[in-house]
Amino acid sequence: MAITIKDVAQHAGVSVGTVSRVLAKNSTVNDAIRLKVEGVIEQLGYRPSSLGRNLRLNRTYLIGLLIPDITNPFFAELAKQVEMLASAEGYSVLLANTHDDPKAEQMQVEAMLSRLPFGLILVPVSDSAVNTIVAGTRTVTVDRPLQGHALVSVDNARGGYMAADHLLSLGHRNLGYISGPSSTEVSRARRSGFISGITEFRRQHSGMVVESRIVEGNFDYLSGETLGRTLLQSAPGTRPTAIATASDQQAIGLMRAAADLGIRVPEDLSIIGFDDIPLASLVFPRLTTIRQPIAEIARITLEAVLGRLSPQKEWMLEPVLIRRSSSAFAPPVT
C-alpha cells in the first residue's frame, strides 16, 4: 500500500498541514519538528513524486477555495469569479464545500494542504478551530473573519443600515427583518446595521413610532418562506408593511410566502434582500437588494493570496443599494 501524507502526519504526531509545510520548505516550521517529520518521511519511504517539480521550485500553481455551500448562489458566483481570474493567471482552483461543519472544514483543509497549494481562499466556519491547521499557509478569508488572517468582505453593517434606511424613506413604520444565523459574524453585522438604521431614524424623528420584529433562520429559501409566513400571519394591524432579509434567497422565499397568502408585492408588502445574486433581477417583481460587488471581492482576494497587494488585515468594500420593483411607498393606513 502506498504511503500517504496522512500516514506521515500520524507517525510524526503532527497535522497534515505541518507535513505539507515541511515538504514545501516553509520557514515557519521550527527545526525540531522539521527534523522529526523528515525522519518519518525517510523511515516510511514517502515520496510525493507527482509533486516533485513543484517542490523543487517551492511553488505550485494551485489555489484552494473552500466555501460553505456551492448551492448558495452567492458562493457559486464567487467560485466562478475566482476560477476565471486564477485561470487567466495560470493557476488552477481546487474547490471544496465545508457545509458549515467544523469537522468537514478540517478534513477538507487537510486534504487541500496535502496537495501543497500556493495559497488558500477560505470562507471559514463559525468559531472555526482551523487556524492552527492553516498556520504558515498563505490564507485569505472571504465574507467571514478568521483570527489572524486577512479578510475581504463587504461592509455588512452598512448594508443592513441601508436596507432599513431605504424602507423608512418610503414611509414604512412597521418593519420586519429575517436574519441569518447569529452564529456568524455576517448575520450579526447585518442585523446590527438594520437595528442601527431604525435607531437613527427614531433619534432624528423624535416621537415617531417605528415598530420592528426580528426573526432568525438560515440564509436559504426555505427559511425565508417559513419565517416570512410567520411574520405575515401576524394579527391584523401588526403585520409588517416591509421586510428586509439577510440574503436574497430568504427574500425570494418570502415572496413565495406572500404570494401563497394573497399579499401583493410591493402594493401590500415591500421586500429588500441582500447580495444581488443573478436571480434577484429575474424574479417577479424584480428584487430590491443590497449588492455585494462579487467580482471585486474575488479580484482583491486573489491578488491578496498571490501576494500582490500591500499587507493588511482587512479589505472592506462598500455595499450598493439596487432599487428594483419589490419595494414601494408604504400603503395608506386604513
Secondary structure, 3 states (H helix, E strand, C coil): CCCCHHHHHHHHCCCHHHHHHHHCCCCCCCHHHHHHHHHHHHHHCCCCHHHHHHHHHCCCCEEEEEECCCCCHHHHHHHHHHHHHHHHCCCEEEEEECCCCHHHHHHHHHHHHCCCCCEEEECCCCCCCCHHHHCCCCEEEECCCCCCCEEEEECHHHHHHHHHHHHHHCCCCEEEEEECCCCCHHHHHHHHHHHHHHHHHHHHCCCCCCEEEEEECCCCHHHHHHHHHHHHCCCCCCCCCEEEECCHHHHHHHHHHHHHCCCCCCCCCEEEEEECCHHHHCCCCCCEEEECCHHHHHHHHHHHHCCCCCCCCEEEECCEEECCCCCCCCCCCC
